[in-house]
């Protein structure tokens, strides 16, 4: 074997090793995104169960700060997690999965902005403009009254629509793809729709309990990605 052949073999081995490292990295990134989805789903449930009352006196409490710090983390992890779930089944999810993915991503992005405002802006602003902060606190329940909160109420309503439609479409697409847990996908889709028939029976803030099935569905899908063993990335 001459020097040229040896050099070619070495370069070929290096190319194979590089491809293997790239494939392992891609697979691990998707698996860690599954872990992010698990954490996001758990935090989604925790935030709803420990959320203080939406009143002005709550804004200065430590519980308010903790809840909305966790809310910021939840949204960030949710963006990473839903991206990994979609990446794992992108070839099977089709246009329905893409639409659901984009809607859920926009939901997390806008919710992240609201959580950031409530965590870092509302507490100091409440001393300067308590009336405005009270109006913001009334947005989730629709009790803004005569307080001018700009377009925040409309944006919040659009965010809610993205949550409903995105969760439904993504759950259906994931169920149809058949790559990840279909039970988890069904739980996500059905849980997302629960507020529609039950909102008239369970009023705010008790309607926060309706977020539990969605959090469980997201965490379950994340676990399905995290625990999955594949021969190919």
Secondary structure, DSSP 4 states (H G I P E B T S, - for coil): --HHHHHHHHHHHHHHHHHHHHHHHHHHHHHHHHHHHHHHHHHHHHHHHHPPPSSGGGTTSHHHHHHHHHHHHHHHHHHHHHHHHHHHTHHHHHHHHHHHHHHHHHHHHHHHHHHHIIIIIHHHHHHH-HHHHHHHHTTTTT--TT---TTHHHHHHHHHHHHHHHHHHHHHHHHHH-SS-HHHHHHHHHHHHHHHHHTTTS-TTGGGGGGHHHHHHHHHHHHHHHH---S--
